[in-house]
């Protein structure tokens, strides 16, 4: 009988800012107890208690996502515009009472991030935008990402980051699934930044990875060491009122907390 363990993907852990993909399944040896006997259950086809067996891929796992609620769209029917919602279900950051004022800060850690490029399709379109990994692939499709003749480009960059979110309230501490080394509750979530969110928050992550959160000896990014706060307010962009993020880095975590973070992935 074999079991499945989830170990860090060496290709993604060196830099800290690789793909947000976090689980790399590998097949391990037989589980054995203290007397070197194979651990079995009533059904020998199942792993020992607490275990997980099988041939797994990334599609077998699903991390929740966070979204900033806008004034239009399906989520606006259930949540206040300007709120940050986890998994389209839980409000982790309520909208500010005054939409023109920055909301309360949400403490987060950026564990890693991946930049891609996506077709810039009109909002509300039934067409699914294509996503590619490189700018070269954009050019191969006859696209570009810069404004030309004051017209919106057909493609745009986007950044997907894996976040560790600190529970902002005692109530949410009961909802979050991870107990931190500091006694606080945390949750993992993906955040995809496009458009103004990429300009405001995505570029802040890119910049930190290159400068403030870069290992000076290896030159590799160490995003997971940084402490961040995330806030939201409404701004007028062109003719539209849009809720935009403000992501600011505030130094680095203590070594003990960084050690705890490295055990998560």
C-alpha positions as CSV (number, residue, x, y, z in Angstrom):
1,X,0.0,0.0,0.0
2,X,1.3,3.5,-0.8
3,X,0.5,6.8,0.7
4,X,0.7,10.4,-0.7
5,X,2.7,13.2,0.9
6,X,2.8,16.8,-0.2
7,X,6.2,18.3,-0.3
8,X,7.5,21.6,-1.5
9,X,8.3,21.9,-5.2
10,X,12.0,22.7,-5.3
11,X,11.6,24.7,-8.5
12,X,9.2,27.1,-6.7
13,X,10.8,27.4,-3.2
14,X,14.2,28.9,-4.2
15,X,12.9,32.3,-5.2
16,X,9.7,32.5,-3.2
17,X,7.9,34.3,-6.0
18,X,7.2,31.5,-8.4
19,X,3.9,30.0,-9.3
20,X,1.2,30.2,-6.7
21,X,0.8,26.5,-7.2
22,X,1.6,25.1,-3.7
23,X,1.1,21.3,-3.6
24,X,3.4,18.9,-5.3
25,X,2.3,15.3,-4.8
26,X,4.8,12.5,-4.5
27,X,4.5,8.8,-3.8
28,X,6.1,7.8,-0.5
29,X,6.8,4.4,1.0
30,X,4.6,2.1,3.0
31,X,3.4,3.4,6.4
32,X,4.7,1.4,9.2
33,X,4.0,1.5,12.9
34,X,6.5,1.4,15.8
35,X,6.9,-2.4,15.4
36,X,7.7,-2.1,11.7
37,X,4.3,-3.5,10.8
38,X,2.3,-2.1,7.9
39,X,-0.5,0.1,9.2
40,X,-3.8,-1.0,7.7
41,X,-7.5,-0.3,8.0
42,X,-10.5,-2.6,7.8
43,X,-10.4,-1.9,4.1
44,X,-6.8,-2.6,3.0
45,X,-7.3,-0.3,0.0
46,X,-7.4,2.7,2.2
47,X,-4.5,4.5,3.8
48,X,-3.9,4.6,7.6
49,X,-5.9,7.0,9.7
50,X,-5.2,10.6,8.9
51,X,-3.6,9.6,5.6
52,X,-4.4,10.4,1.9
53,X,-3.7,8.0,-1.0
54,X,-4.0,8.2,-4.7
55,X,-2.7,9.9,-7.8
56,X,-3.3,13.6,-7.3
57,X,-3.0,16.7,-9.6
58,X,-3.4,20.4,-8.9
59,X,-7.0,20.2,-10.2
60,X,-7.9,18.0,-7.2
61,X,-7.3,20.9,-4.8
62,X,-9.0,24.3,-4.5
63,X,-7.9,27.3,-2.5
64,X,-10.4,30.0,-1.8
65,X,-10.1,33.4,-3.5
66,X,-10.6,36.9,-2.3
67,X,-12.4,39.6,-4.3
68,X,-13.0,43.3,-3.9
69,X,-16.7,43.9,-4.4
70,X,-17.5,46.5,-7.0
71,X,-20.7,48.5,-7.5
72,X,-21.8,46.3,-10.3
73,X,-21.6,42.5,-10.9
74,X,-23.1,39.4,-9.2
75,X,-21.3,40.0,-5.9
76,X,-22.8,43.5,-5.5
77,X,-26.2,41.9,-5.0
78,X,-25.0,40.2,-1.8
79,X,-22.2,42.4,-0.4
80,X,-21.5,46.1,0.0
81,X,-19.3,47.6,-2.6
82,X,-15.7,48.1,-1.3
83,X,-15.8,45.0,0.9
84,X,-13.2,42.2,0.5
85,X,-14.9,38.8,0.4
86,X,-13.3,35.4,0.8
87,X,-14.6,32.5,-1.3
88,X,-17.6,34.7,-2.3
89,X,-19.0,33.9,1.2
90,X,-17.1,35.5,4.1
91,X,-16.5,39.2,4.5
92,X,-12.9,39.6,5.7
93,X,-12.8,43.4,5.3
94,X,-16.0,45.4,5.5
95,X,-16.5,48.3,3.3
96,X,-15.6,51.7,4.8
97,X,-18.5,53.8,5.9
98,X,-17.2,56.6,3.6
99,X,-16.2,55.0,0.2
100,X,-13.8,57.9,-0.4
101,X,-11.8,57.0,2.7
102,X,-9.4,54.1,3.0
103,X,-10.9,51.1,4.8
104,X,-9.4,49.5,7.9
105,X,-6.2,47.6,7.2
106,X,-6.2,43.9,6.7
107,X,-2.9,42.2,7.7
108,X,-1.6,39.8,5.0
109,X,1.6,38.0,3.9
110,X,2.3,37.4,0.2
111,X,3.7,33.9,0.0
112,X,4.4,33.8,-3.7
113,X,3.1,35.3,-7.0
114,X,2.9,34.6,-10.7
115,X,2.6,37.1,-13.5
116,X,0.6,36.1,-16.6
117,X,-1.2,37.9,-19.5
118,X,-4.9,37.8,-20.3
119,X,-7.1,39.0,-23.1
120,X,-8.7,42.3,-22.3
121,X,-12.4,41.4,-23.0
122,X,-15.3,43.8,-22.4
123,X,-16.9,43.5,-19.0
124,X,-20.0,41.3,-19.1
125,X,-19.0,39.4,-22.2
126,X,-19.9,35.7,-22.4
127,X,-16.5,35.0,-24.0
128,X,-13.8,33.5,-21.9
129,X,-10.5,35.4,-22.1
130,X,-7.4,33.5,-23.1
131,X,-4.5,33.5,-20.6
132,X,-0.9,33.0,-21.5
133,X,2.3,33.0,-19.5
134,X,4.7,35.2,-21.6
135,X,4.6,38.4,-23.5
136,X,6.1,36.6,-26.4
137,X,2.9,34.5,-26.6
138,X,0.9,37.7,-26.6
139,X,2.9,39.0,-29.6
140,X,2.5,35.6,-31.4
141,X,-1.3,36.2,-31.2
142,X,-0.9,39.7,-32.7
143,X,-1.5,41.4,-29.4
144,X,0.1,44.1,-27.2
145,X,-0.3,45.5,-23.7
146,X,0.3,49.2,-24.1
147,X,-2.2,51.9,-25.1
148,X,-2.1,52.9,-28.8
149,X,-4.0,55.8,-30.2
150,X,-5.7,56.2,-26.9
151,X,-7.3,52.8,-27.2
152,X,-7.3,50.1,-24.6
153,X,-4.8,47.3,-25.4
154,X,-6.2,43.9,-26.4
155,X,-4.1,42.1,-23.7
156,X,-3.2,43.1,-20.1
157,X,-0.8,41.7,-17.4
158,X,-2.2,40.1,-14.3
159,X,-0.7,38.8,-11.1
160,X,-2.0,35.9,-9.0
161,X,-0.7,35.9,-5.5
162,X,-1.0,33.3,-2.7
163,X,-1.8,35.1,0.5
164,X,-1.8,34.2,4.2
165,X,-4.6,36.4,5.7
166,X,-4.6,37.2,9.4
167,X,-8.1,36.9,11.0
168,X,-9.1,40.6,11.7
169,X,-11.7,39.6,14.3
170,X,-12.4,37.0,17.0
171,X,-15.4,35.9,15.0
172,X,-13.3,35.2,11.9
173,X,-10.8,33.4,14.0
174,X,-13.4,30.7,14.4
175,X,-13.8,30.5,10.6
176,X,-10.1,30.4,9.7
177,X,-8.4,27.0,9.5
178,X,-4.7,27.7,10.3
179,X,-3.3,28.3,13.8
180,X,-0.2,30.5,13.7
181,X,2.9,30.3,15.8
182,X,1.8,33.6,17.4
183,X,-1.6,32.2,18.5
184,X,-3.5,34.0,15.8
185,X,-5.7,32.4,13.2
186,X,-4.9,32.6,9.5
187,X,-6.3,31.5,6.1
188,X,-4.7,30.8,2.7
189,X,-6.3,32.5,-0.3
190,X,-5.5,33.4,-3.9
191,X,-5.8,37.0,-5.2
192,X,-5.8,37.7,-8.9
193,X,-5.0,41.4,-9.7
194,X,-5.9,42.9,-13.1
195,X,-6.4,46.4,-14.3
196,X,-6.2,49.0,-11.5
197,X,-5.6,46.2,-9.0
198,X,-2.5,45.2,-10.9
199,X,-1.3,48.8,-11.1
200,X,-1.9,49.5,-7.4
201,X,-1.1,46.2,-5.7
202,X,0.5,43.9,-8.3
203,X,3.3,46.3,-9.1
204,X,3.9,46.8,-5.3
205,X,4.5,43.1,-5.0
206,X,6.7,43.0,-8.0
207,X,8.7,46.0,-6.7
208,X,9.2,44.5,-3.2
209,X,10.3,41.2,-4.7
210,X,13.0,43.0,-6.7
211,X,14.2,45.3,-4.0
212,X,13.0,45.3,-0.3
213,X,12.2,41.6,-0.2
214,X,15.1,40.3,-2.2
215,X,17.9,38.2,-0.7
216,X,21.0,40.3,-1.1
217,X,23.3,37.3,-1.4
218,X,21.4,35.1,-3.9
219,X,19.4,37.9,-5.6
220,X,16.3,35.8,-5.3
221,X,12.9,37.2,-4.0
222,X,11.7,36.4,-0.5
223,X,8.2,37.7,-0.6
224,X,7.1,35.5,2.3
225,X,9.2,37.5,4.8
226,X,7.3,40.7,4.3
227,X,4.4,42.1,6.4
228,X,1.7,43.9,4.4
229,X,-1.5,45.8,4.9
230,X,-4.4,45.8,2.4
231,X,-7.0,48.6,2.2
232,X,-9.7,49.6,-0.2
233,X,-11.4,52.9,-1.2
234,X,-13.4,54.2,-4.2
235,X,-11.7,56.4,-6.8
236,X,-12.8,57.8,-10.2
237,X,-10.9,56.2,-13.0
238,X,-11.8,57.8,-16.3
239,X,-15.6,57.9,-16.2
240,X,-16.0,55.0,-13.8
241,X,-16.1,54.8,-10.0
242,X,-13.9,51.9,-9.0
243,X,-12.9,50.4,-5.7
244,X,-9.1,50.1,-5.7
245,X,-6.6,48.4,-3.3
246,X,-3.7,49.9,-1.5
247,X,-1.1,47.4,-0.6
248,X,1.8,48.6,1.6
249,X,4.7,46.7,3.0
250,X,5.7,47.3,6.7
251,X,9.0,45.6,7.4
252,X,9.6,41.9,7.8
253,X,8.3,39.1,10.0
254,X,10.2,37.8,13.0
255,X,12.3,34.7,12.3
256,X,10.0,32.5,14.3
257,X,7.0,33.5,12.2
258,X,9.0,33.0,9.0
259,X,9.8,29.5,10.1
260,X,6.1,28.8,10.7
261,X,5.3,30.1,7.2
262,X,7.8,27.7,5.5
263,X,5.9,24.8,7.1
264,X,2.7,25.7,5.3
265,X,3.7,24.8,1.7
